[in-house]
Amino acid sequence: MNWKWLRYLPWLDTRARFLASASPQARVLDIGSSDGETLRHFHELRPDLQYYATDLQGQPDRYPPGCQFHRGDLNHDPLPWDDRSLDAITCMHLVEHLDDLTLLFSEISRLLKPGGRVYLETPHPKTAVLSSVGGRAAGTFTLNFFDDLTHTRIVSAGALAQRARANRLRIVRSGVSRNWLFAMAWPAYFFAPPSRKKFTAKIHWIGWSTYLIAERIQ
């Protein structure tokens, strides 16, 4: 789906709602940018923003035009951008891969301008007890938290909030992340054969991810 259609109804997607609130020409960093799929959606929604990205194994050739990329490991590598230089930060499905969150949160606090906000997203604790995809499709999509062997531990929204407060960040909002268009499609896919579209609809229906938004205080 092209996110330009969400410009008019950003509340349909939790991530889109966060990005839609950014001021014109804001500087936005995506931590854990991976293959750039989400960054490309962000650019469709807000082509006016200035994008930055960091990842250990990113694919910057697939990122939006002009996106500044830094390759690094948030377990121990500080980020190269200046103090209080960013308006917003997104960090989606990274914290569950890190051994320690200390550097991540200190860098988020350092980089955000006063009033700047961070959006964090991670698998909901309930994913630990979900059934894995079965049959011939086993292993093709992560439904149970432990289907992904690179996951190190579950991190709850409450734990993220405690880390945020300890780093001069005020909690703005938390909850379950969803794209309501995908969620509403789930009943139509219920009896369909296994596919990425089917499982994507399912995870948005059940609320597979939790999110936290925090703001840098003075």
FIBA-838409 format. One record per residue: x, y, z of N, C-alpha, C in turn; residue in three letters. Coordinates in steps of 0.2 Angstrom, whole numbers, plus 2048, in hexadecimal, padded with zeros to 3 digits. Example, Ala and Ser with C-alpha at 12.3 -4.5 7.8 and 13.67 -1.06 7.14 Angstrom:
REM FIBA-838409
842  7E4  827  83E  7EA  827  842  7F0  827  Ala
840  7F5  823  844  7FB  824  840  800  827  Ser
END
This chain:
REM FIBA-838409
804  7FA  800  800  800  800  804  806  800  Met
802  80B  7FC  806  811  7FC  804  816  801  Asn
808  818  806  806  81C  80B  804  823  80A  Trp
804  825  803  802  82C  802  7FB  82D  803  Lys
7F7  827  803  7F0  827  804  7EE  828  80B  Trp
7F3  827  810  7F2  828  817  7F3  82F  819  Leu
7F5  834  814  7F6  83B  816  7F0  83E  818  Arg
7EA  83B  816  7E3  83E  817  7E0  83A  81D  Tyr
7E3  834  81F  7E0  830  825  7E6  82D  828  Leu
7EA  831  82B  7F0  82E  82E  7EE  82A  834  Pro
7E9  82B  837  7E7  827  83D  7E5  820  83C  Trp
7E5  81E  836  7E4  817  834  7EA  813  835  Leu
7F0  816  836  7F6  812  838  7FA  815  83D  Asp
7FC  812  842  7FF  815  848  805  818  846  Thr
80A  815  842  810  819  840  80E  81F  83C  Arg
80A  81E  837  808  824  833  805  82A  837  Ala
802  829  83D  7FF  82E  841  805  831  844  Arg
80A  82E  846  810  831  84A  813  835  845  Phe
815  833  83F  819  837  83A  815  83D  837  Leu
80E  83C  837  80A  841  834  80A  848  838  Ala
80C  847  83F  80C  84C  843  813  850  843  Ser
818  84E  83F  81E  851  83F  81D  858  83B  Ala
821  85D  83D  821  863  83A  824  863  833  Ser
822  868  82F  825  868  828  82D  868  828  Pro
830  864  824  837  864  823  83B  861  829  Gln
837  85E  82E  83A  85B  834  83F  856  832  Ala
844  855  837  84A  850  836  848  84A  83A  Arg
847  844  836  844  83E  839  84A  839  838  Val
84B  835  83E  850  830  83E  84C  829  83F  Leu
84E  824  83B  84B  81D  83C  851  819  83E  Asp
850  817  844  855  812  847  853  80B  846  Ile
857  807  842  856  800  841  852  800  83A  Gly
855  804  835  851  805  82F  851  7FF  82A  Ser
855  7FA  82B  854  7F3  828  854  7F4  820  Ser
84F  7F1  81D  84F  7F2  815  84B  7F8  813  Asp
849  7FC  817  847  803  815  83F  803  814  Gly
83C  7FD  815  835  7FD  813  831  803  816  Glu
832  803  81D  82E  808  821  830  80F  81F  Thr
837  810  81E  839  817  81C  836  819  815  Leu
835  814  810  832  816  80A  82A  818  80B  Arg
827  814  810  820  816  811  820  81D  814  His
825  81F  819  825  825  81C  826  82B  817  Phe
82A  829  812  82B  82E  80C  825  82F  808  His
821  82A  807  81B  82B  803  816  82F  807  Glu
816  82E  80E  812  832  812  814  839  813  Leu
81A  83A  814  81D  841  815  824  842  811  Arg
823  843  80B  829  844  807  82D  84B  808  Pro
82A  84F  80C  82D  855  80E  832  855  814  Asp
832  84F  817  837  84E  81D  83E  84C  81B  Leu
843  84E  820  84A  84C  81F  84B  846  822  Gln
84D  840  81F  84D  83A  822  855  838  823  Tyr
855  834  829  85C  832  82B  85A  82A  82D  Tyr
860  826  82C  85E  81F  82E  865  81C  831  Ala
864  817  835  86A  813  837  868  80C  838  Thr
86C  808  837  86B  800  837  872  7FD  837  Asp
872  7F7  83A  878  7F3  839  879  7F0  833  Leu
873  7EE  830  873  7EB  829  86E  7EE  824  Gln
86E  7F4  824  869  7F8  820  86B  7F7  819  Gly
866  7FA  815  866  7F9  80D  865  801  80B  Gln
86A  805  80C  868  80C  80A  866  80E  803  Pro
868  809  7FE  866  80A  7F7  85F  80A  7F6  Asp
85B  807  7FB  854  806  7FB  850  80C  7FF  Arg
854  810  802  851  815  806  84F  81B  802  Tyr
84B  820  805  848  826  801  84E  82A  7FF  Pro
84D  82E  7F9  852  832  7F7  854  837  7FC  Pro
85B  838  7FD  85E  83D  801  85E  83A  808  Gly
85C  834  80A  85D  832  811  864  831  813  Cys
866  833  818  86D  833  81B  86D  82C  81F  Gln
872  828  81D  872  821  820  879  820  824  Phe
878  81D  82A  87E  81C  82E  87D  814  830  His
883  811  82F  883  80A  831  886  809  838  Arg
882  806  83C  885  805  843  880  800  847  Gly
883  7FE  84D  880  7FA  851  87E  7FD  858  Asp
878  7FE  859  875  801  85F  877  7FE  866  Leu
87A  7F8  865  87C  7F5  86B  882  7F9  86E  Asn
886  7FC  86A  88C  7FF  86C  88F  805  868  His
88C  806  862  88E  80C  85E  88A  812  85F  Asp
88D  818  861  889  81E  862  887  820  85B  Pro
882  824  85A  880  827  853  884  82D  852  Leu
885  82F  84B  889  835  849  886  83C  849  Pro
87F  83C  84B  87C  842  84A  87D  847  850  Trp
87C  84D  84F  87D  852  855  878  852  85A  Asp
87A  854  860  875  854  866  86F  859  864  Asp
869  857  866  863  85B  865  862  85D  85D  Arg
863  858  859  863  85A  852  85D  857  84E  Ser
859  853  851  854  84F  84E  84D  851  851  Leu
848  851  84D  841  853  84F  83D  84D  851  Asp
83F  847  84E  83B  841  84F  83F  83B  84E  Ala
83E  836  851  842  82F  851  83D  82A  851  Ile
83E  825  84C  83A  81F  84C  83E  819  84D  Thr
83C  814  851  840  80E  853  83B  808  853  Cys
83B  805  84E  836  7FF  84D  839  7F9  84D  Met
837  7F4  851  839  7ED  851  841  7ED  851  His
844  7F1  856  84B  7F0  857  84C  7EE  85E  Leu
849  7F1  863  84B  7F0  86A  84B  7E8  86C  Val
847  7E4  869  846  7DD  86A  84C  7DA  867  Glu
851  7DD  863  857  7DA  861  85D  7DC  864  His
85C  7E1  869  862  7E4  86C  864  7E0  873  Leu
86A  7E0  874  86C  7DD  87B  86B  7E2  880  Asp
86C  7E8  87F  86B  7ED  884  868  7F4  881  Asp
864  7F7  885  860  7FD  882  863  803  885  Leu
869  803  889  86B  809  88C  86E  80E  886  Thr
872  80C  882  874  810  87C  86F  813  878  Leu
86A  80F  876  864  811  872  861  817  875  Leu
85F  816  87B  85B  81C  87E  85F  822  880  Phe
865  821  882  869  827  883  86A  82B  87C  Ser
86B  827  876  86C  82A  870  865  82E  86E  Glu
860  82B  86F  859  82E  86D  858  834  871  Ile
85A  834  877  859  83A  87C  85E  840  879  Ser
864  83E  878  869  842  875  867  846  86F  Arg
865  842  86A  864  844  863  85D  848  863  Leu
858  847  867  852  84B  866  852  852  868  Leu
84F  856  864  84E  85D  867  849  85D  86D  Lys
84A  862  871  844  863  876  83D  863  872  Pro
839  85F  875  832  85E  871  832  859  86C  Gly
838  857  86A  838  851  865  836  84B  867  Gly
833  847  863  830  841  865  833  83A  862  Arg
832  835  866  835  82E  863  82F  82A  863  Val
82F  825  85E  82A  820  85D  82D  819  85E  Tyr
82C  815  863  82F  80F  863  829  809  863  Leu
82B  804  85F  826  7FF  85E  82A  7F8  85F  Glu
827  7F3  862  82A  7ED  863  824  7E7  864  Thr
826  7E1  863  820  7DC  864  81D  7DC  86B  Pro
817  7DB  86B  813  7DB  871  815  7D5  875  His
815  7D5  87C  817  7CF  87F  812  7C9  87E  Pro
80C  7CA  87C  808  7C5  87A  80A  7C1  874  Lys
80F  7C3  870  812  7C0  86B  816  7B9  86D  Thr
818  7B9  873  81B  7B4  876  817  7AD  876  Ala
810  7AE  876  80C  7A8  877  808  7A7  871  Val
809  7AB  86B  805  7AA  865  808  7A3  862  Leu
803  7A0  85E  806  79A  85A  809  79C  854  Ser
80F  799  852  812  79A  84C  80E  798  846  Ser
810  79B  840  80D  798  83A  80E  791  839  Val
809  78D  838  80A  786  837  80A  783  830  Gly
80A  77D  830  80A  779  829  810  77B  825  Gly
80F  77B  81E  814  77C  81A  817  783  81A  Arg
813  788  81D  815  78F  81D  819  790  824  Ala
81A  78B  828  81E  78C  82E  825  790  82C  Ala
826  795  831  82D  798  830  82D  79E  82B  Gly
827  79F  827  827  7A4  822  825  7AB  825  Thr
822  7AB  82B  820  7B2  82D  820  7B1  835  Phe
823  7B7  838  823  7B7  83F  81D  7B9  843  Thr
81A  7B4  846  814  7B5  84A  815  7B4  851  Leu
819  7AE  853  81B  7AE  85A  822  7B2  85B  Asn
823  7B5  860  829  7B9  861  82F  7B5  860  Phe
82F  7AF  862  835  7AB  861  836  7A8  85A  Phe
832  7A9  855  833  7A7  84F  839  7AA  84C  Asp
83A  7B1  84E  840  7B4  84C  846  7B3  850  Asp
84B  7AF  84E  851  7AD  852  855  7B3  854  Leu
854  7B9  851  858  7BF  853  855  7C3  858  Thr
84F  7C1  85A  84C  7C4  860  850  7C2  866  His
851  7C7  86B  855  7C5  871  850  7C5  877  Thr
84B  7C9  877  847  7CA  87D  841  7CE  87C  Arg
83B  7CD  87F  836  7D1  87F  837  7D7  883  Ile
835  7DD  880  835  7E3  884  82E  7E6  884  Val
82B  7E7  88A  825  7EA  88A  824  7F1  889  Ser
81F  7F4  888  81E  7FB  888  81F  7FE  88E  Ala
81E  7FB  894  820  7FE  89A  827  7FE  89C  Gly
82B  7F9  899  832  7F9  89A  835  7FF  896  Ala
832  800  88F  834  805  88B  833  80C  88F  Leu
82D  80D  892  82B  813  895  830  815  89B  Ala
832  80F  89F  837  811  8A4  83E  813  8A1  Gln
840  810  89C  846  812  899  846  819  896  Arg
840  81B  893  83F  821  890  83F  827  896  Ala
83C  826  89B  83C  82B  8A1  843  82C  8A4  Arg
846  826  8A4  84D  827  8A7  852  82B  8A2  Ala
850  82C  89C  854  830  897  850  836  895  Asn
84D  83A  89A  84A  840  899  845  840  893  Arg
841  83B  893  83C  83A  88E  835  83A  891  Leu
830  83E  88F  829  83E  892  825  839  88E  Arg
821  835  891  81D  830  88E  817  834  88B  Ile
816  833  884  810  837  881  80A  832  880  Val
80C  82C  87E  806  827  87C  809  820  87B  Arg
805  81B  87D  807  814  87B  801  810  87A  Ser
802  80A  877  7FC  806  875  7FE  801  870  Gly
7FA  7FE  86C  7FB  7F9  867  7FB  7FC  860  Val
800  7FA  85D  801  7FD  856  7FD  7F9  851  Ser
7F9  7FD  84D  7F5  7FA  847  7F5  7FE  841  Arg
7F4  7FB  83C  7F1  7FE  835  7EA  7FB  835  Asn
7E5  7FF  835  7DE  7FD  836  7DC  7FA  82F  Trp
7DF  7FD  829  7DD  7FA  823  7DF  7F2  823  Leu
7E5  7F1  825  7E7  7EA  825  7E3  7E6  82A  Phe
7E2  7E9  830  7DE  7E5  835  7D7  7E3  832  Ala
7D4  7E8  82F  7CD  7E7  82D  7CD  7E2  827  Met
7D3  7E1  824  7D3  7DC  81E  7D4  7D4  821  Ala
7D5  7D4  827  7D6  7CD  82A  7D1  7C8  829  Trp
7CA  7CA  82B  7C5  7C5  82A  7C5  7C2  823  Pro
7C6  7C6  81E  7C6  7C4  817  7CC  7BF  815  Ala
7D1  7BF  819  7D7  7BB  818  7D6  7B5  81C  Tyr
7D2  7B4  821  7D2  7AF  826  7D2  7A8  823  Phe
7CE  7A7  81E  7CE  7A0  81B  7D3  7A0  815  Phe
7D7  7A5  813  7DB  7A5  80E  7E1  7A1  80F  Ala
7E5  79E  80A  7EB  79B  80B  7F0  79F  80E  Pro
7F6  79D  811  7FB  7A1  814  7FE  7A6  80F  Pro
7FF  7AC  811  802  7B1  80D  805  7B6  811  Ser
809  7BA  80F  80C  7C0  813  806  7C5  814  Arg
802  7C6  80F  7FC  7CB  810  7F7  7C8  816  Lys
7F6  7C1  816  7F2  7BF  81B  7F5  7C0  822  Lys
7FB  7BE  823  7FE  7BF  829  7FF  7C6  82B  Phe
800  7CA  827  801  7D1  828  7FA  7D4  82B  Thr
7F4  7D2  827  7EE  7D4  82A  7ED  7D1  831  Ala
7EF  7CB  832  7EE  7C8  839  7F1  7CC  83E  Lys
7F8  7CD  83D  7FB  7D1  843  7F8  7D8  844  Ile
7F6  7DB  83F  7F2  7E1  841  7EC  7E0  844  His
7E8  7DB  842  7E2  7D9  846  7E3  7D8  84D  Trp
7E8  7D4  84F  7E9  7D2  856  7ED  7D7  85A  Ile
7F0  7DC  856  7F4  7E1  85A  7FB  7DD  85C  Gly
7FF  7DB  857  805  7D8  858  80A  7DC  85B  Trp
80A  7E3  85A  80F  7E7  85C  80D  7EC  861  Ser
811  7EE  866  810  7F3  86B  814  7F9  869  Thr
812  800  86B  816  805  869  816  80A  86F  Tyr
81B  80F  86F  81B  814  874  81E  81A  871  Leu
81B  820  872  81D  826  870  81F  82A  876  Ile
825  82D  875  828  831  87B  82B  838  878  Ala
82B  83D  87C  82D  844  87A  833  846  87E  Glu
838  849  87B  83E  84B  87F  83C  852  883  Arg
83D  852  889  83C  858  88D  842  85C  88D  Ile
841  862  890  847  867  890  84D  865  894  Gln
END
